[in-house]
């Protein structure tokens, strides 16, 4: 066992992708112990064949659909209206956005990459240090891992046979605490580095309420999700299907921003994201064995 774990860390330090580091270290264990390779194949396949695990690709697709249908930019406007008067306000936007996006995408990696693409250039333009910007966008993505629908909570609930509905209910408290404490840390560090606020005074309440109403469909989504799962109306997997249908409805009927071209690009991006996660899950079954 220790040899397999050692091989795993060696591959990671050499820069090998996580999925292949897990897979090769698990394979090495089978080679050392002279175990039948049929078990290796069975463990790889069985991990990815779980009905509950089907919620993961569905929520990834739903998150990408919501990015394409205009929900993300509306959430960013709302976050900016709330934090424009704070020191390092683009960093504050990143923290608040991650908390709001946690109820939309459920993927910390997707959230961090999205924020680096959207907020990174603006941070650089305002003179923020690149390392500071990368740290804020990367760390704020961890908030998504606790706010439902979290991919990690779904995996933990499936493997540990714990109620996913209860995990979703419990995820809000640490998620909000992480957001508040990280915003305080951003304020302290931004004052130290001289990253001044965008506005001298807080935005008027009318402006905040207008931004809130523009993004109301995104904010309602996690509430609906918890109610549907917690009261047994839907399973986590069925709620993933509901999330995709909800995103399509919002993008086509309410915001009118989801086109055939953007839908096809969203499907391509989702296939890439889902493939990577599925490979990690499959190889993790071997490593867990």
N, C-alpha and C positions, 0 to 999 in steps of 0.2 A: 504493500500500500504506500509506504513512504517513498519507494522508488518512483511510483506513478506520480505522486504529488510533486516530487523533486523534478521529474521530467516536465511536468506541467509548468512549473515556475521558470525552468530554464528556457523553454520555448517562448514563454511570455516575455522574458528579458531579452531574447533575441529578436523580438518584434513580430513573431508569428501571430496571425489573427487568432482571437480567443477561441473560436469554434474549432479550429484545427489543433490548437494547443490542448484543448479538452479531449478531442477525438484521439490524437496520437498517444497521449498519456494513458488513456483508457485501453487503447490497443496494446500498448507496451505491457500493461498488467496481464492481459490475456496471453501474450507471448511468453512472459516470464513464468506464469503459473501453468502454462500448457493447457489452458481451458479450451473447450470446443468453440469454434468461431460461430457456430449457429446461435449460441447464446448472445454473442456480441450483436449479431444482426437483429435478433428478436428484441433485444433491449432498445436498440436504436429505433426500430419501427414502432414498438408499443408505446414509447413515450410521445410520439407525434400523432398517435391514433386516438388520443383521449377526446371525448366529446366536449368536456369542459374546456380543454385547451383550444378548441375551435374559437373561443371568445377572443383570443389574442389576435389572430389575423383580422377578425371582423372589426375589432376596436382600432387596429392600425389603419385599416381602410377608412373607417369612420373619421378618424383624426385627420387623415390626408384630405378627405372630402371636405371637411370643415375648413381646412386651410385654403382650399381652392374656391370655396363658395363665399368667401369674404368675412367669415366669422373672426379669423385671426386679426385682421387689420382693425376691425371694430373693437375687439378686446384691447388692442394696443392703444387705440384712441382713448378708451375709458381709463386704462391704466395711466396714461400720460396726463389726463385731466386730474386724476387723483394725486399724482406725485410730482407735478411740474414745479412745485415750490420747494422741493426737497433738494438737499445737496446730492450731487451725483444722480440727477433725476432719471437719466437713461438706465442706470444700474437699478434704480428703484422700480422702473418700468419692467425690467427683466424679472425681478422678484415677484411682482404682482401678476405679471403675465403668466409666469410658470404656475402660480396658484390657480389662476383662472383656466389655464390650458390643461391643468391636471384633470379637470372634469370633462375635457374634450378629447385629448389624444391618449392619455394613459401611458405614454412612452416617454421616459426621461431623455433617451437618446434623440428621439424625434424633436422633442421640445428644445433641447440644447442646440441642435443643428439648425433648427428654424430660427432661433433667436440670434445665433451667431450670424446667419445670413441677413436677417432683417435689421438687428440693432448694432451689429459689429461695425459696419461702415459709418453709421451715424456717430458712434462712440469715437471712432478714429478721427472723424471730421471735427468733433468738438474738443479734440486734444487729449482724450483719455488714453492712458497708457495701455498698450495692447495686452500686456500680461494681466493687468487689472480687469480689463474688459472680458478676456477669456475666462478668468477665474469666476467672475460674477455670473456670466452666462452658463458656465459649466455647473457651478454649485447650485444655482437656482433651479436647474433642471432636476436636481434630486428631490425637490418638493413634489414634482409630478409622481414620483414613485410611491407617495403615500396618499395623495388625493385620488378618490375613485373617479373613473375605473382604472386602477393601477394594474399593469401587467404583472408586477411582482406579487401583488396580493392574490391575483387569480391563480398564479402558479403555486404559491404557498398554500392557498386554500385547497387546491386540487391534490397536491402531494401530501399535505398534512391532514387531509379530511376535516378541514375547519370550514364553518359556514362563511361563504364568500360575502353574503349580505352583511353579516356582522363585522367582517373585516372592513368592508366599505364604510360602514357606520363609524368604526373606530379610527379610520384613516384621517378623518377631518381634523381631529385635535392636534396630532403631531404635525400635520401639513400646515395648518394655520400658524402654529408656534414657530415652525421653521421659517415661514415667510416673515413673521414679525421680527424674529431675532436676526435674520439675514438682512432685513431692511435697516435695522439699527447698526449692524456691522458696516453696511454700505455707507450710511450717514457718517459714521466715525472715520472711516478710511477716506471718504470723499472730502471731508473737511481737512484732513491731514494733507491730502494731495492738491487741495485747492480747486476741486471740481464744483463750481458754483451752480446754484439752481437756475433753471430756465426762466422762471418767473419769480418776481419778488414776493408776490402774495398768492395764497391758494386760489384755485379757479373758482368762479362763482358757482353756487349750488345749481343754478339752472343749466350751466354747461356740463356739470357732472351728471345731472339727471338725464340730459339729452344723450350723452355718451352711453349711459346705462341703458336707456331705452333702445338705442341702436344695437346694443349687444345682448339684449334680453334673451334671445333664443339660445345663445350659447350658455348663459348663466342658468337658464331653466333646465338645461339638459342633465347635469349631474343630479339635480334634485329629483327629476323624473326617474332617473336611473335607479337611485337608491330606493325610492318608493316602490317601483316595480319589482325589484329584486327582493327587498326586505319583506314585503307582504306576499311573496310567493306567486306573484302574477306572472313573472318571467324567470327563467334560469339565467345565469350569467351569459351562456352562449346565445340564448334567444334575445337577451338585451343587446348583444353585439349586433345582431341582425337589425334590431330596432334602431340602434345608433346609426347604422348605414342608411336606413330608410329615412330617418329623421334628418340627417345631413343632406340627402338628396332633396327632400321636401323644402328645407330652408334655402338651399342654394338655387333651386329652380322657381319656387313659388313666392317666397318672401323677399329674397335679395336679388334674384334674377342675374346672378353672376356666374353660375355654373354652365359652361358651354360644352359642346361635344368634344372640342379640342382639349379643354382643361380636364374633362372627365377621363379621356384616354391617357393623358399624361399622368393623372392621379393614379390610375390603375397600374401604369408602368412602374411608378415610384413605389406603390404599395407592394407589388410583386417582389421588387428588390428587397424592401424592408422585411417582408414576411419570410422570404427565402433565408436571409441571414439568421433570423430568430429561430426558424424551424431547424436549421442545421445545428445551432447551439443546443436546442432542446433535445434533439435526437442523440447527439454525442454526450450530452449530460446524463442521459439514461445509462449509457455505458459506464461513465465515470462514477455515477452513483452506485452502480452495482458493485 
